[in-house]
Amino acid sequence: MLSGYSQGAHVISDVLHGLSSNLRKRIAVVVLFADPVFDPLDNSLVQLGSWDPSWAGTLINFRLGKIKGANSQFPVYTYCSDGDAVCQGSSRNYVFGTWSFRPDRASSAKALKIHGEYEQYTASAAKLAVKAVRRQVSAK
């Protein structure tokens, strides 16, 4: 099981791109909270929380692509709250099909407060993780 919050979520996303298929086979589940490279358009992830689909992570333009192994080898659950300074700090430019970082949104006091309030998701994340680990163990 791999889990990360904020910068830790970003690190896990990047690390998964560099792992071999053999190492990815050992992963039962990935749980991310407030991921700065959160992509609301990535349907290979199970996106949970109150996120707004018109906003992406502040570092979305640094994302290495879809997480290798997501859904095909292990589930990836990503939690993002609407208005979060980190996972909802870039808006969609529909003309150019790109994301634009919005410092006005990402640095507001309210957005920073929301970023620190992920304990509301920990119980459901733990249940999902335990279920995924049990599924992997029983498959062996």
C-alpha positions, 0 to 999 in steps of 0.5 A: 500500500502506498499513500501520500498527502500533498507533496507526498502524493505527488512523489508517489505519482512520480515514483510509480512512473519509474517502477518496473512492472514486477515492483508494481505487482506488489502494490495492493492499493494507492491512496492520495490526498490533496495531490498537486498533480490532481487531474479531474479528467483522469478516469483511470483513478477513483476520484473521491471527495468534493472536488470540482471538475473544472479545477486541477492541481496547482502542479498539473502541468508537471504531471508525468501522465496517467499513473502506470498500473492504475486500475490494471494492477491496483486501484488508485483512490485520490481525495480532493476537496473543492477549493483546496489550495493544492489539488484545485489551484489550476483552471481549465483553458478550454480554448487551448486545452491546457491548465492555468495556475491560479495563484489568487485561488491557490493562496487564499486563506480559505483554500489553505484552510481546506488543504489542512482538513483531510481527516474527514476522509481517513476512515473511508480511505482506510476501509478501501485500503484494507479491502484492496489489501485483502483482495490481493492477499486472497488472490495469492 
